[in-house]
Amino acid sequence: MLRGFRSYKEFMDCYEGIATNILADRLNKLIANGIITAEQNPDDGRKLNYVLTAKGIDLAPVLTEMVLWAGKHENTGNQPLIEQMRKDKNKVIADVRERWAKRQPSSA
Protein backbone atom coordinates (compact mmCIF):
# COMPACT_ATOMS: atom_id res chain seq x y z
CA MET A 1 0.00 0.00 0.00
CA LEU A 2 2.51 2.58 1.13
CA ARG A 3 5.14 1.86 -1.50
CA GLY A 4 2.75 1.11 -4.36
CA PHE A 5 4.00 -2.43 -4.97
CA ARG A 6 1.81 -4.44 -7.29
CA SER A 7 3.66 -7.56 -8.38
CA TYR A 8 4.81 -10.68 -6.59
CA LYS A 9 8.39 -9.88 -7.65
CA GLU A 10 8.21 -6.39 -6.10
CA PHE A 11 7.07 -7.91 -2.82
CA MET A 12 9.82 -10.55 -2.94
CA ASP A 13 12.53 -7.99 -3.72
CA CYS A 14 11.56 -5.84 -0.71
CA TYR A 15 14.05 -5.53 2.15
CA GLU A 16 11.68 -7.37 4.51
CA GLY A 17 12.72 -10.77 3.11
CA ILE A 18 9.41 -12.61 3.38
CA ALA A 19 9.41 -16.31 2.51
CA THR A 20 7.64 -17.23 -0.75
CA ASN A 21 5.12 -19.53 0.93
CA ILE A 22 4.23 -16.89 3.53
CA LEU A 23 3.83 -14.19 0.86
CA ALA A 24 1.60 -16.41 -1.29
CA ASP A 25 -0.55 -17.29 1.73
CA ARG A 26 -0.90 -13.64 2.81
CA LEU A 27 -1.81 -12.47 -0.69
CA ASN A 28 -4.47 -15.19 -0.90
CA LYS A 29 -5.89 -14.15 2.48
CA LEU A 30 -5.98 -10.48 1.44
CA ILE A 31 -7.84 -11.46 -1.73
CA ALA A 32 -10.27 -13.67 0.22
CA ASN A 33 -11.02 -10.80 2.59
CA GLY A 34 -11.58 -8.24 -0.16
CA ILE A 35 -8.53 -6.10 0.69
CA ILE A 36 -6.88 -6.63 -2.70
CA THR A 37 -7.75 -8.13 -6.06
CA ALA A 38 -5.49 -9.96 -8.48
CA GLU A 39 -5.61 -9.16 -12.17
CA GLN A 40 -3.51 -10.21 -15.12
CA ASN A 41 -0.52 -8.05 -15.88
CA PRO A 42 -1.33 -6.35 -19.22
CA ASP A 43 2.31 -6.71 -20.33
CA ASP A 44 2.62 -10.39 -19.40
CA GLY A 45 -0.58 -12.40 -18.99
CA ARG A 46 1.30 -15.09 -17.04
CA LYS A 47 1.85 -12.67 -14.16
CA LEU A 48 -0.57 -11.05 -11.75
CA ASN A 49 -0.82 -7.53 -10.41
CA TYR A 50 -2.29 -7.02 -6.96
CA VAL A 51 -4.48 -3.95 -6.55
CA LEU A 52 -6.01 -2.51 -3.41
CA THR A 53 -9.78 -2.41 -3.31
CA ALA A 54 -11.68 0.51 -1.78
CA LYS A 55 -11.82 -1.56 1.41
CA GLY A 56 -8.03 -1.92 1.32
CA ILE A 57 -7.47 1.77 0.66
CA ASP A 58 -9.54 2.55 3.75
CA LEU A 59 -6.84 0.82 5.82
CA ALA A 60 -4.33 3.61 5.03
CA PRO A 61 -4.86 5.53 8.31
CA VAL A 62 -4.59 2.34 10.39
CA LEU A 63 -1.43 1.13 8.65
CA THR A 64 0.13 4.58 8.90
CA GLU A 65 -0.34 4.52 12.67
CA MET A 66 1.14 1.02 12.84
CA VAL A 67 4.21 2.11 10.84
CA LEU A 68 4.66 5.12 13.12
CA TRP A 69 4.35 2.91 16.20
CA ALA A 70 6.93 0.46 14.82
CA GLY A 71 9.27 3.34 13.99
CA LYS A 72 9.07 4.55 17.56
CA HIS A 73 9.59 1.17 19.21
CA GLU A 74 11.56 -0.95 16.74
CA ASN A 75 14.63 -0.59 14.56
CA THR A 76 13.10 -0.72 11.09
CA GLY A 77 14.55 -0.27 7.61
CA ASN A 78 11.72 2.09 6.80
CA GLN A 79 13.12 5.32 8.27
CA PRO A 80 12.62 7.62 5.22
CA LEU A 81 8.93 6.70 5.06
CA ILE A 82 8.55 7.09 8.82
CA GLU A 83 10.10 10.57 8.71
CA GLN A 84 7.75 11.53 5.89
CA MET A 85 4.79 10.32 7.98
CA ARG A 86 5.97 12.22 11.03
CA LYS A 87 6.22 15.45 9.02
CA ASP A 88 2.77 15.21 7.41
CA LYS A 89 0.80 12.07 8.14
CA ASN A 90 -2.36 13.40 6.47
CA LYS A 91 -0.51 14.09 3.21
CA VAL A 92 0.93 10.56 3.17
CA ILE A 93 -2.57 9.10 3.64
CA ALA A 94 -4.03 11.40 0.96
CA ASP A 95 -1.25 10.40 -1.44
CA VAL A 96 -1.93 6.70 -0.83
CA ARG A 97 -5.64 7.17 -1.44
CA GLU A 98 -5.02 9.13 -4.64
CA ARG A 99 -2.40 6.69 -6.00
CA TRP A 100 -4.55 3.62 -5.42
CA ALA A 101 -7.83 5.22 -6.48
CA LYS A 102 -6.26 5.60 -9.93
CA ARG A 103 -5.41 1.89 -9.93
CA GLN A 104 -8.77 0.51 -8.94
CA PRO A 105 -9.49 -2.87 -10.52
CA SER A 106 -11.38 -2.78 -13.79
CA SER A 107 -14.29 -4.62 -12.14
CA ALA A 108 -14.64 -2.00 -9.37
Buried (B, 14 or more C-beta within 10 A) or exposed (E): BBEEBBBBEEBBEEEEEEEEEEBEEEBEEBBEEEBBBBBEBEEEEEEBBBBBBEEBBEBBBEBBEEBBEEBEEEEBEBEEBBEBBEEEBEEBBEBBBEBBEEEBBEEE
